[in-house]
Amino acid sequence: MSAHPVPKKLKEEVDEAVGMANENGGGGEDNDIDEQQEAMVALIEHRTKEVEHLRQRISYYKSQLEQAESRLNDSQSKLARLRCRDNVLSSKNSLDNGIKNVKVESGSTSPIHISESSSGSQPQSRPELLIPALKPKISQPIKSAEAGLKASITSGARASASVPSHSVSSGKLKEDKSHREQQGATEIQDKGTKRKFEQKEHEELIPLIRSCSSPCLIRCHTSSHISSQHKRKLRSLALCPVNDQLFVTSALDGVVNLWQIQARGSGASLLSTTDCVSPKQRRWPEDMAWHPQGNSLVSVYSADGGDSQISVLDLNKRQERARVTFLEEKPHVKGIINSISFMPWETTCFITGGSDHAVILWNEKDEANSWKPRALHRNLHSSAVMGVAGMQQKQIVLSAGADKRIIGFDLLAGRADFKHQIESKCMSVLPNPCDFNLFMVQTGAPERQLRLFDIRLRQTEIHAFGWKQESSESQSALINQAWSPDGFYITSGSADPMIHLFDIRFNARKPSQSVRAHQKRVFKAVWHYSLPLLISISSDLNIGLHKIA
């Protein structure tokens, strides 16, 4: 007799087999008995494998639980240390208030604006590294479109006007003022950059993909629309990485508009308008990205006709004509430059991908608005590179092309880390903000436009989902996606006037929900960093502000 009791269900199956054997003649023929025994042996082997599989899953989820508990304890410890440090700093600041005032006044003309109203009394969710004269984390309307950008880095008149009447007046302070301002600005920028990288912590989201039979729905309370002030169709939308009240839009008219969010997302004010068309071909920016410090924008154009390929829009400059600088370097050899992306590393650099099959790395020089390009590869793709991005945990540059290839290039090794070929052309690539192993690729396959990949599994697709277009079957590369800050949701534009939302935990290939947001096609919808807000752009020339919960 076996040492382990036979499970009830398996015992019923054995009894049924024995009963069938008895019906075949009181014991049956030898062949029937052998067949029954073989069937039972196979059944037992199957059940054994099933038990082992369940034990492995239990072990896996136990390890995941231990890791989650460890991360929770670590976060609680960090919060306790931060609260303790905040109490100490608050006490110190109250004692050294006079010294603090002198330091703030001496740095009043720095491009980094420090607001007294935002210290201590209001918790800050993002680094206070801001464009001059734009007060952070408040919703007061500006007096005019130029008020947000009047401050200049070297403006002596503004410097004297910004110092209060009770400020300390000293010849030595005036002589050393410029040096201290520059040094102080550099120190604040360094701290802001370090905080930005420290805030990002890896989270395991991949095990949760397709884990739920129903999605977690997002409620869209109210939506408002404002005119984009563009004369032609919009092309790009991007949020400022250091000031969550600012965002920019660009369009086929070559204009880049800077906006400030008002009343916690109920509206937006236009701060500035800059003509950024290329000097020769009069091309509009194909794509644009914020500098990590938030004080400038980098845009890409075309390599045809010897035209300029990169422009830098310096938002600290007052005069419109002086804001835009076109770089002399022209590493792309032909066609449109489709994509630009700053890398999520401590070294400031960005990547461009173009129709000439090339992926170019641009490193920042010491001079202002100066960048040095270097080709990472020109032959790994056989067609246009449509999207580029960088992985957080390792210096790997992802590129997705119209040749249906996804390539991960190891920057340190100087070679391709992996190559993956799928059945449909690729139009963009977007890493998850929380799980550093997860990234998404947009493809041209109807109802399977979005694909999820784990970089550790190389060529294995984790999940695919998408939508069915009502207006046409053609897939547009101008329709882009965005991750939610928690990494669980993806928003996508559509050829229809809809914003599609996808919950990666939802075990289905269709959108978890769709929101009718505009009158014409939606190009992009981005998640706000700190407000419950979605911002969208559409070919109806409007900007949509959608409050969510």
Secondary structure by P-SEA (a helix, b strand, c coil): cccccccaaaaaaaaaaaaaaaaccccccaaaaaaaaaaaaaaaaaaaaaaaaaaaaaaaaaaaaaaaaaaaaaaaaaaaaaaaaaaaaaaaaaaaaaaaaaaaaaaccccbbbbccccccccccccccccccccccccccccccccccccccccaaaaaaaccccccccaaaaaaaaaaaaaaaaaaaaaaaaaaaaabbbbccccccccccccccccccbbbbbbccccccccccccccccccbbbbbccccbbbbbbbccccccccccccccccccccccccccccccccccbbbbbbbcccccccbbbbccccccccccbbbbcccccccccccbbbbbcccccbbbbbccccbbbbbbbcccccbbbbbbcccccccccccbbbbbccccbbbbbccccbbbbbbcccccccccccccccccbbbbbcccccbbbbbcccccccbbbbcccccccccccbbbbbcccccccccccccccccccbbbbbccccbbbbbcccccccccccccccccccccbbbbbcccccccccccccbbbbbbcc
